[in-house]
Amino acid sequence: MQTWRRFTAENAESAEYIKFLYVLGELCGKKEMKTKKELNKITEGIIGAAINVHRTLGPGLLESAYEACVAFDLGEVGLSVERQKALPIRYKGVSLDCGYRLDLLVEKEVIVELKSVEKILPIHKAQLMSYLKLSGCKVGLLINFNVEVLKDGIVRIVNNFPE
């Protein structure tokens, strides 16, 4: 529990959030994360991390800054996070690297696409849906940090989500 020493009374809310994420990391530390309940817990933790980062940094930074901070928070609690994960296309039985990159892949199950734009456009949603289809992942989060209140910048998209 060395992580707790970094928090003070002023940011006790953040400490409680990190504790929640730590528990989430313990619960979701299994290899197979395909149940609805487990996927929902992971996305809840990602949203909490994003809110924590947004409260700390505010809007107006580059996507890469938010990506690094969210990945750091999730990694601190033991969730596996891959940044800029290559997403090849399978074409005629061959895997082709076409330059697609997932901003974050959490627990090998949840795609997180981060933005810092004026507003989320349909093309952003289509991009995430394409990533879900290409990867076989069931759920993704599109998070726009360039908003006053982060909950207004979060879109959850599912593809063949388990019942």
N, C-alpha and C positions, 0 to 999 in steps of 0.2 A: 504494500500500500504506500510505497514511496511517492507515488503520483500525488497523493493528497497534501503533501507538505508544501507544494507550490501554491496552494490556494489560501486566500485570506478571508476574513469575515466579509470584506467588501464584495467578493465574488463567490459567496457561498452558493448562489444559484448555479453558477458554472460548476462548482464542485459536486453538487447533487446531480447535475446533468452528466458529468464525467463518471460518477458512480453508477448511474443508470446504464451508461454505455459499457462500463466494465462488466456489469451483470449480464448485459445483452451479449457481450463477447463470450462470456462463459457459457451462456445458454446455447448460443449458435455456433459453438466451436466444433460442431460435427462436420463430416465431409459432405453429406447429402443434405441440401437445404431446399428441398422441393415442396414442402408443405406450405399451404397458404399461411398458416400461423407463423411459421418461421420466416417466410419472405416478408410478411407484414412487420415482424419485429425488426428485421434488418432495415427495412425502409424507414421505420419509425426512428431508429437510431441514426440513420444518415440524415434525416430531416432535422433531428435534434442537433447533430454536429454542425450542419449548415447554418442553423439559426444561431448557434453559439458563435460561429465564425463571423456571421453577419453583424451580430450585436457588438462584437469586438472591433471589427474592421470598418463596418459600414459599407455603403455602396460606393462605386466609382473606381475600383481597382481593376486590374487585368484579371481575366479568367484564371490565368496561371497562378496568381497569388491565392485565390480562393481554393483552387484545386490542391495546392500544396498544404494549405491549412486544414481543409476538410480531411485530406488523406492522413495528415499528422494526427488529428484528433481520433480518427477511427483506428489507426494503427496503435495509438497509445492504449487503447482498451482491448487490444488483441484481435480485432477483426482484420482479416486479410484484405489488403487493398493493392490493386495494381493500377499504376498511373500510365496514361498514354499507351494502353494495351493495343497492340496491332490486331486488326480484325480483317482477316483475309476473306476473300470471296471464293466459294466452291463453284467451279465452272467445269462441266464435263469431267467430273471426277478429279480435277486438279485444284489445288489450293493456290490462289493468286493473291499476292500482296498488292493491293490497289491504293494503298496510302490511307485507308480508314483507320482511325485511332479512337478508342473509347477513352474519354477523360478519366473516368474511374470505373473499375470493376471491383465490386465489393463482394467478398465471400464467393467469388466465381459464379454469382447468381444475379446480382443486381447491377445494372448499368446506370451510371450517373453522368449525365451530360450537363456541364456547367456553362452558363452564359453570363455575360455582363453587357447586356444590350438594353435599348430603350424599352422594348417590349418583346414578348415571345410571339413569334410568327408561326403560321402553319408549317412553314418549311422546317422549323426547329423540331416541331412535333413529328413531322414526317421523317426527319433524320433519325430521331430516337427510335421510331417504329421500325425503320429499316435496320438499325443496329440490333434490335431485339430479334427480328426475323433471321438475320444473318448469323447471329450468335446462338440462337436457340434459348436465350434467356427469357424468362417469363415476365419480368417487371423492370421498369426503368423509371428514373426520376430526371426530369428536366428542371434545373434550378437556375433562375435568373437572379443574380446578386445585385443588379442595378435597379433596385426598388427600395422604397422607404421601409416597408414591412415585408420581411422575406416570405411570409406565408402567401402573399399576393404574387410571388414569383415562382411558385412550385407547381409543377404539373406531374402527375403520376400516370404512366401509361403501361398497360398490360397487354400481353400477347399470349393467348392460350393459358391464362392464369388457372392454376389448379382450383378445383371446387372445394 
